[in-house]
Amino acid sequence: MGWNPRASPDEQWKLGRTRALLDLAGAPDRGLKITLVAGTKGKGSTCAMLASILGAAGVRCGLYTKPHLQSYRERIRIDGVSISGDAFAAAVRRIQSYVGALPRAAGEPTTFEVTTTMALDEFARQGCTLAVVEVGLGGRLDATNATDPLVSVITSISYDHTAILGRTLGAIAREKAGIMRPGRPTLLAEQRPTAIVALRAVCRKVGAACEVVAPLEHGVPLAGEHQRQNAALAVAAARLLADVGDEAVDHGLRRLRWPGRFEVVGGDPQIVLDGAHNGASAEALAATLENFAGGRPIDLVIGINRDKDARAVLRPLLPLAQSVWTTETADNPRSLPAADLARLCASLGVTAHVEGDLAKALDGAIAASKLAAARRRGIVCVTGSLMLVGQVRATLRLPIAETLW
């Protein structure tokens, strides 16, 4: 798709301008086999597992995900390794020249449009043959959809970004389905009935070859039953993209480290870091956390962005916690104030400690856990957003995840 001044404002913003940037960069995406991964939850995990499996099969693969935890460079990876500082600086210099050459009518590109172009340009320059690309928001009008994917993947769909994507599962599913391509495979996670009906309708209209992929029957190294579905999608996509055998699948799944997604650190107490930020992901976290705890006391540190359904996130988690600490992510104007979050907790029958300073909230939860744990070590769970988790990782002085395997 080239730049089209007669396109709608949404298309100009989300697709045409990104396509124009890519073309100014020499259309690096045209030489890559691209997989787009959309969905409400599990996108990042599916992307990471797919890239790891492909790498284990000997494929040089680029991985583009969002958001990052501690370093912006984490968004752009080749063979599981974050782009270096020098390479990132060089990529910024190149993209500045492309932005400067945009038609005036295109307007100022967004950070996501720029980073998408940077990532694909870097993948091509570094000799990648495949690129695994996580869709940012929705699908139909997301900047990543300016590319032409060989394989499309749609993970579990639930309610999120409803003000933008629609207030029904069907509407949200139709937006996600925008990444389908005629005559090309689209892999679908098992969905709620309303979502699957909408996805199948778009599939027929577009003429895509859609397949619903059942979860793996066996467990996977990443914690949580929901990861069996994500892994199944990753395996199915890998087999469509390359000559991938069972050994590469097993090795690719076993070697992956995916920080911030039920990441367990520390010892007394154990600290679980998980970026659950909507109702569906919070339900998955609650199930995994309860199983992991095995009756041990759980103290919760939570901070949520104001554009999320905080009640939906709180409902499955609050009943598990012996104490709750509401907090905020620093320097984040989207963060819901800790006091407002505590009032939501109170409306759900739970009194929360209010501590806007994240480090102090973490200290309070750790102290409460140690005080309550008589014979068995407790667990502190930090959740609500990946940005919050990233700041806790920095607070705990955990190293930036430069490599995923």
PyMOL commands that set and color helices and strands:
alter all, ss='L'
color gray80, all
select helices_A, chain A and resi 9-24+28-31+43-56+72-75+85-100+104-106+111-125+143-146+162-165+169-179+193-206+227-241+246-255+279-293+310-320+338-347+358-372+386-395
alter helices_A, ss='H'
color red, helices_A
select strands_A, chain A and resi 33-38+61-64+76-78+81-82+130-134+151-154+185-189+209-213+263-265+270-274+298-302+323-326+353-354+379-383
alter strands_A, ss='S'
color yellow, strands_A
deselect
rebuild
show_as cartoon
